[in-house]
Amino acid sequence: MRNNLIRFHIRSTDRLRRRWTSLGDRGQATTEYALVLLGAAVIALLVVAWATAGGGAGKIGRLFDTVIDEVVSRV
């Protein structure tokens, strides 16, 4: 009886998996991955542009100086 239940479970889950993974959905994960990478690249470019232009360079320098001073004072 137990073996029959296990077989039934395996068959039913396999059928569900095949039903929910149609051909159109297979490329969806790749598309989502590409969009996440594109978003991360845009954010990185914005941060680099802010840090090299405007007041970003000075703020980053002050941040590093503050962190270094704090670490040195605790040692």
N, C-alpha and C positions, 0 to 999 in steps of 0.2 A: 504494500500500500504506500509506504513511504517513498519508494523508488518511483511509483507512478505520479505522486505529487511533485516530486523533484522534476521529473520529465515535463509535466504539465506547466510548471512554473518556468522552466527554461524556454519551452516553446512559446508560451504566451508573452514573455518579456522580449523574446526575439521578434515576434510579430509586431509588438508595439514599437520596438526600436526601428524596424523597417518602415513602419507606417509613418513615424514622425521624422525620419531622416529621408526625405525625398531628395531627388536630384537638385532641386532648386535651393535647398538649404545647405548643401555641402560647402558652397563657396562663401557662405555668410560669415563664418568665423574668420576667413582670410580677409574679407572686406572690413570687418570690425577691427581686426588687428592693424590693417593698413591705416584706417582712420585714426586709431589711437596713436600710432607712430607719427602721423601727419600732425596731429594736435600737439604732441610733445615737441616736435621740431619747431612748430610755430611759437610755442611758449619759450623754447630755448632761444630762438632768434630774437624775440622781444626782450628777453632778459639781457642778452648780449648787446643789443642796440641801446637799451637803457643804461647799461654799465659803461659803455664806451662813449656815449654822447651824454649831453645834459649833465645833471648832477650826480649820476650814478657812480662814476669813478671815485669821486670824493667820499661818498657815503660808504662805498665798499672798503676804501682805504681806512676810513675811521673805524669801521666795524672790525677789520682785521687788527688794527692797532689796539682797540679796546680788548679784544679777545686775548691777544698776545700779552698785553699788560696785566690782565687779570690772571692768566696762567703763571706768568713770572712772579707775581706778587704772592701766589699761593705756594710756590716752591721754596 
